[in-house]
């Protein structure tokens, strides 16, 4: 039996230009988004995992729907797409597929988090440079 390993996706997790425009170039707002995203993302992933363990497809769909909206507002299109797939699979009660999608979503959300942190640092640096 051959095991295939998934290679990391080299594409950006965020559309940084769209997010920067939406934030009006305000690094504090991006920092606030990051502060809100971190606990919300962890809670959403925990809810999805708990409902999967409990065999509750409607709970998976509801939790995936909630995080999908957050990811879309952050311009994290790939992760939002995965959350949408997870929502759909919860709706049709395909829990096996939900498990695989949850694993993908976890990886994508770690990448979103890292890119949000980097974007906040870059925006703060630009703001400090402009002030001097």
N, C-alpha and C positions, 0 to 999 in steps of 0.2 A: 504494500500500500504506500502510495506517495503522498507526502504531506506538503501542501502548498502554503507558503507563508505570504501574507499580504504585505506588499511593500508600502511604506508610508507615502501618502499623497503629497507630492511636492508643491501643489498649488496652494495659494494663500487661503486661509480659513475665513478671512474677512475681506470685504471690499472696503479697504481703508479709505479710499477717496470718498465713497458714498457715506461712510460713517463720519468722516471728518466734516463733510458738507452738512450732514444732518446735525452735527454737534456745533456747527458754526465756528469750527476751529478752537473751541473751548476745551482745553485739556482737562480742566476741573470737571466738566461734564462727562468726559470720557472716563476719568477716574471714578466719578460717581457711578457710572454705568458698570464699571468693573466691580466696584464694591457691592452693587446690587446683584450682579450676575453670579458672582462666586457662590454665595449661599443658595440662591434660587436654583442654580444649575445642579448643585449637589443634592438639594432636596428633591428636585424633579427626577433625577436619576435614581435616587433612593425609592421614591414613590413607584416608579416604573418597575424597578427590581422587586419591590415588595408585592406589587399586584401580579407580577409574573409568577412569583413563588406561590402566591395564593390562587393562581389559576383564574384571575379576574381580568378577562380581556377588555371589558369596558373601562376598568381603572387604568389599564395601559393606555388605551386610546385617549382618555381624558388628560392624563399626565403628559403624554406626548404632545397633545394639542397645545397645552399651556406653554411648554418649553419651545415649541415650534414658533409661536408668536414672538417670544422673547428673542430667539435667534434671528428671526426675520428682521426685527427692529434693529438688531445689531449689524445687519447686512452680512450675516454668516450663512450664506446661501446653501452650501453643501450640508452643513449640520441641520439647517432648517428643513432641507429636503429629506434627510434621513429621519428626522423627527416626524415629518409628514408621512413617510412610508411606515414608520412604527405605529403612528396613529391609525393608518389604514389597516395594517395587519391586526391591530387590536380590535378594530371594528369587525373584521371578518373572522376573528378568533383563531388566527394562525400564530399560536404562541411559540412554536419552534422558530419561525421566521423572526418573531419579536426578539428572541434571545440573541440572534445574530445581529439584528439591527441595533439592539442596545449596546452590544460590544463596539460596533462601528461608531455609534453616537458618543460613547465615552471617549474614544480616541479623538474624534472631531472636536468635542467640547474642551478637551485639554489643549488642543491647538488654538481654538478660539480664545481661551483664557490667556495663553501665552502671547498671542498676537495683540490682544487688548492691552495687556501690560506694556508691551513694547510700544504700541501706539501712544499710550498715555505718557510714557517716558519721552518719546520723540516730540510730542506736542508740547510738553512742559519745557523741554530744551529749546525748542523754537521760540516759545513765548519768552523765555529768559533771555535769549539772544536778541530778540526784537526790543526788549526793554533796555538793553545796554547800548 
